[in-house]
Amino acid sequence: MKKHLRLNEYKVLLYRISLAYIFYFIARVLFYLFNAELLKVNSISDFLSLSYYGLAFDTTAILYVNVLFIVFSILPFIRNTAPGYQKGLFYLYFITNLAAYATNFIDFIYYKFTYARTTVVALNVIEHETNKSTLFLSFLVDYWYVLILFVLFSALWIILYRKVRVQLAHPPKKLHYFGFSTVGFLLVTILIIGGVRGGDFKKSTRPINLLDASRHVKNIVHSDIVLNTPFAIIRTLFSNSFIKTKYSGVTDQLILEKVQPIKQYHNNPKTKPNVVVFIIESYGREYIGAFNKKSNIPNFKSHAPFIDSLAQHSLIFTNAYGNGRQSIHGMSSVLAGIPSFKDAFTSSPYPKQKIESLVSTLKSEGYKTSFFHGAANGSMGFLGFGNILGIEKYYGRTEFNDDSQFDGFWGIWDEPFLQFMKKTLDKEKAPFFASVFTVSSHEPYIIPEKYKNTFREGGVPIHKCAEYTDFALKQFFKEAKKAPWFSNTIFVMVADHGNQVFYDEYNKPINRFAVPILIYKPNSNYIGVDEDLAQQIDIYPTILDMIGYEKPFRSWGRSLLDKKTTQPFVINSTGTIYQFSRGNYICTFDGKNAIGFFDKNDKALKNNLIKLRNAEMNELELRCKAFIQDYMERVVDKKLTSEK
């Protein structure tokens, strides 16, 4: 028996780990093919270059997933080559690897909704859902071809694994066996440590994270090609992105001047109109004609005839954006003026604190407050966050109490639920504040059977859902006009985020956050089109400005009606990169430094002007830093009020 008895085992181990790299590359190719319109790469060589940079992230994920398999493959148990032991390794290998590998396949589809690799935060989206199994089965049925691809490549992986086997051996010289095994174990351990750090053995450096994927790309969205989903999940599993940061040159005084976190307006007389806010699920700005008159999109078709008609009597903001990527980001942005960046504020360790919001300020003025959501009570964490904000009445699927109107997946169809909301408000004492989060314009893109010949699928499946929700809103307003409270009510419409994209204009990275903002008050002067930058967090201060709220209040947004105090701006995040727009430029920021400056009209972020930095760009980066520093400090230190 040779001294280096275990070389065969190590060679086979290397082969088995190499298979993981091959199949991760295949998953990267498929991920791109499924999302090519969003991730446009100029050439095969560019894609291969991105794949090369992705090797570091693949290495980290593969080693994390396979650490037990590797350890049990090289520990000197003497019986390692026995068929029974190898069978155990086989199951360990594929249970862990295929579970991780499957997450890549989920992102073939899910990426279209989030524009980011899935992280552990995705679990927060479904944490409060009561129909997880139904949603999961629906996903498998609707995207059966992805399941088949997963099964086929998993089978191929298993076949290739079985092609190379460990030779059965019995070590006659145990001293040599254990000596070689000890040296081998130490070497492999060192390689694993370096591998999970991204190939860097320097003590002074940190393990790679999601931000590092943007280091080698010219187009920010290509960082999602460099990444893989298992890495994104693993790296965020125990992370807390809400960390206080002190930037050089950013002082408390500078924050007061540049960020103006405490607002106070004296533009309007004090009044007490009712306020109703519609947060419309997945209703991107792309679907509404009134918001696209200057978009120069050839053959544009609107899917919201009612909203188009309402817009003629409203104040609309055609350059508005969301402050998050998911529904759970939308509620905090709109009602509390708290954006979400890498992770949702509502899923962080910090939402359970006193929060000054649209709810608390209106309650202090004598308003009754309510929230409507047709899904299962507690879905999306809305009930819990509503309680934190102090919303007095929550109306969900339970209160609706008629599951014959349940869509089978998310909640009550929009039309009957909005009618339920109208009838409930009829009983409410004025002044009242009510917000509703609709559900029907959402995957799996279904509408009530009775409307299947009324609202037909357009360029993408969500178009028929957008038309149905628009119809549901029309029916709400038709009935609400008959109510005595209608004429003295401010209505606001905004989307939580966009969804399926049909026109290339909305595939551009900045426009993926594009949402409509509409303010309607019957028989008022709030009519027209405002093309200034606007965002979800502006809704809260805008309403307070409209009703003449006199006291100071905490708000990172600005009143959309105030043209004197704060210059328009927008901030949001891809999950790894901040995007800050103001004035003539868009700044992309990695959390430490600006990594790009783009002309305000370069929504595709193609032409990076960072080498031509000027004073306005420097000011933009400083304001971005000041915003983030104040945001993190106030969230972490639990100072989300105007109190000193």
Salt bridges, closest charged atoms under 4 A:
GLU9 OE1 - ARG6 NH2 2.88
ASP58 OD1 - ARG28 NH2 2.87
GLU127 OE1 - HIS128 NE2 3.96
ASP212 OD2 - ARG206 NH1 2.76
ASP212 OD1 - ARG215 NH1 3.65
GLU281 OE2 - HIS442 NE2 3.91
GLU281 OE2 - HIS497 NE2 3.42
GLU365 OE1 - LYS270 NZ 3.06
ASP403 OD2 - ARG397 NH2 2.86
ASP426 OD2 - LYS422 NZ 2.58
GLU449 OE2 - LYS452 NZ 2.90
GLU457 OE1 - LYS464 NZ 2.93
GLU467 OE2 - HIS303 ND1 2.86
GLU479 OE2 - LYS482 NZ 3.36
ASP496 OD2 - HIS497 NE2 3.13
GLU505 OE1 - LYS508 NZ 2.98
ASP530 OD2 - LYS563 NZ 2.62
GLU531 OE2 - LYS294 NZ 2.78
ASP532 OD2 - LYS563 NZ 2.80
GLU619 OE2 - LYS258 NZ 2.76
GLU619 OE2 - ARG623 NE 2.91
GLU621 OE1 - ARG613 NH2 2.52
GLU621 OE2 - LYS625 NZ 3.60
ASP630 OD2 - ARG634 NE 3.01
GLU633 OE2 - LYS246 NZ 3.02
ASP637 OD1 - LYS244 NZ 3.07
GLU643 OE2 - LYS354 NZ 2.78
